[in-house]
Amino acid sequence: MTLLWSALVTIGVPLTFVAVRRATALVGSPPYLSPVLIAALLVGAACCRAPLDIAAFERLAAPLRWALGPAIVALGAVVHASRLQLRAQIGALLIAVVGGTLVGIASAVGIAWAFGLEPMLRDALVTKTVTTPFAILIQTRAGGPVGLAAALAVFTGVVGAVTVPPLLRALRIQGSAATGLAIGVSSHIVGTDAIQRRDPRAAAFAGGATVLAGVTAAVVVPLIWQWLQRHGG
C-alpha cells in the first residue's frame, strides 16, 4: 500500500503541474495563475481528502525532493544559454542581484523581528527572496520550515510577477537588462517564465538573476540563521 501511495504522489504531483500549466496556457499564462501555486493547492486539497497527513506525504514525496538537486543543477543551463548577455554586463549584474538579494533578506528578517513574528514564520521568510528549489534546499539543510518556506517563495514569485512589470512602467524604467534583473530578483522563476513570452532577452537576465540570487542566499542565510539563534531565536 505504501508503494502504491508513493507512486501516486511521485507521478501525480508532476502530472498535476503539467496539466495546470497547459490549462493556464489556454488563457495566456497570466502570472497570477501560477502553475506552481495552483498545482500545490490542488495537491493539498487532494491530501486533505486522502488518508495522508503531512508527515506521511513528506515521506512519500522523497523522490521529488531528491529531484530538487538535479533541478538546481539544470538552472545552470539557463546561465550558460545567456552567457553572452550576462558577460557583457557582469559588473552591473553582480551589484544589482547580490545587493537586491541582501536587501530582500534583510527586509524580511527586519520586518519579522519588528512585528515579533514567531521563530518558525521568521525563519521561513528568510528564503522568500529566492526561487523555490533553492528555498527548499536551504531550509532542509538548516532544519527550517521547508513547507512554509516553499509556499512563501511561490507566493512572493507570484506577487512579484504581477506587480513588478507595471511598477517598472510607472517608473519609466525600460530596457531588457533592467527589467530582467528586477524580475529575476523579485519574482524568481514565476516572473522569468511569464516574461519569456514577451521579451526573451529580459528573460535571459531574469534567469541569470534567479540563479545568482539563490547562490547568494545559500551563502548568506546560514550566517543569518546563526545570528538569529544567538539573539533570541
WORATA-V821817 format. One record per residue. N is the residue number from 0. D_FIRST is the distance of its C-alpha to the first C-alpha in Angstrom with 1 decimal. Layout:
<<N | D_FIRST> <N | D_FIRST>>
This chain:
<<0 | 0.0> <1 | 3.8> <2 | 5.4> <3 | 5.1> <4 | 6.3> <5 | 8.6> <6 | 9.9> <7 | 10.6> <8 | 12.4> <9 | 14.2> <10 | 15.4> <11 | 15.8> <12 | 18.0> <13 | 20.6> <14 | 20.7> <15 | 21.5> <16 | 24.2> <17 | 25.7> <18 | 25.8> <19 | 27.5> <20 | 29.9> <21 | 31.0> <22 | 31.5> <23 | 33.6> <24 | 35.6> <25 | 36.8> <26 | 38.6> <27 | 40.0> <28 | 37.3> <29 | 39.1> <30 | 38.1> <31 | 37.2> <32 | 34.4> <33 | 32.5> <34 | 29.4> <35 | 27.8> <36 | 28.6> <37 | 27.6> <38 | 24.3> <39 | 23.5> <40 | 24.5> <41 | 22.4> <42 | 19.2> <43 | 20.2> <44 | 20.8> <45 | 17.4> <46 | 15.8> <47 | 18.2> <48 | 17.0> <49 | 13.2> <50 | 11.8> <51 | 12.3> <52 | 15.3> <53 | 17.3> <54 | 16.3> <55 | 12.6> <56 | 13.6> <57 | 16.0> <58 | 13.6> <59 | 11.4> <60 | 14.8> <61 | 16.2> <62 | 16.9> <63 | 18.8> <64 | 20.8> <65 | 21.7> <66 | 23.0> <67 | 25.5> <68 | 27.6> <69 | 28.3> <70 | 28.8> <71 | 31.5> <72 | 33.1> <73 | 33.1> <74 | 35.2> <75 | 37.9> <76 | 38.4> <77 | 39.5> <78 | 42.2> <79 | 43.2> <80 | 43.7> <81 | 45.8> <82 | 47.7> <83 | 51.1> <84 | 51.0> <85 | 49.6> <86 | 52.1> <87 | 55.0> <88 | 54.4> <89 | 52.5> <90 | 54.7> <91 | 54.2> <92 | 50.5> <93 | 50.0> <94 | 52.1> <95 | 50.5> <96 | 46.8> <97 | 47.1> <98 | 49.4> <99 | 47.3> <100 | 44.1> <101 | 45.9> <102 | 47.4> <103 | 44.1> <104 | 42.5> <105 | 45.7> <106 | 45.9> <107 | 42.3> <108 | 42.9> <109 | 46.3> <110 | 45.3> <111 | 42.4> <112 | 44.9> <113 | 47.6> <114 | 45.5> <115 | 44.0> <116 | 40.3> <117 | 37.7> <118 | 36.8> <119 | 33.3> <120 | 34.6> <121 | 37.5> <122 | 35.4> <123 | 33.2> <124 | 36.4> <125 | 37.7> <126 | 35.5> <127 | 35.9> <128 | 38.6> <129 | 36.4> <130 | 33.8> <131 | 30.2> <132 | 29.1> <133 | 32.0> <134 | 31.4> <135 | 27.8> <136 | 28.8> <137 | 31.9> <138 | 30.1> <139 | 27.3> <140 | 30.0> <141 | 32.1> <142 | 29.3> <143 | 30.0> <144 | 28.2> <145 | 26.2> <146 | 24.8> <147 | 28.2> <148 | 30.1> <149 | 28.1> <150 | 28.8> <151 | 32.4> <152 | 32.8> <153 | 31.6> <154 | 33.8> <155 | 36.8> <156 | 36.4> <157 | 36.5> <158 | 39.5> <159 | 41.3> <160 | 40.7> <161 | 42.2> <162 | 45.1> <163 | 46.3> <164 | 47.7> <165 | 49.9> <166 | 50.9> <167 | 52.1> <168 | 54.0> <169 | 55.6> <170 | 56.7> <171 | 57.9> <172 | 55.9> <173 | 55.6> <174 | 54.7> <175 | 51.5> <176 | 51.4> <177 | 51.8> <178 | 49.4> <179 | 46.7> <180 | 47.1> <181 | 47.0> <182 | 43.9> <183 | 42.1> <184 | 42.8> <185 | 42.1> <186 | 39.3> <187 | 37.6> <188 | 35.5> <189 | 35.5> <190 | 39.3> <191 | 39.6> <192 | 37.5> <193 | 39.6> <194 | 42.9> <195 | 42.1> <196 | 42.9> <197 | 46.3> <198 | 47.6> <199 | 46.0> <200 | 48.4> <201 | 47.5> <202 | 43.8> <203 | 44.7> <204 | 46.1> <205 | 43.2> <206 | 40.7> <207 | 42.8> <208 | 43.2> <209 | 39.5> <210 | 38.9> <211 | 42.0> <212 | 41.0> <213 | 37.6> <214 | 39.3> <215 | 41.9> <216 | 39.4> <217 | 37.5> <218 | 40.9> <219 | 42.1> <220 | 39.2> <221 | 38.7> <222 | 42.4> <223 | 42.2> <224 | 39.3> <225 | 41.5> <226 | 44.4> <227 | 42.4> <228 | 41.2> <229 | 44.8> <230 | 46.1> <231 | 44.3> <232 | 40.7>>
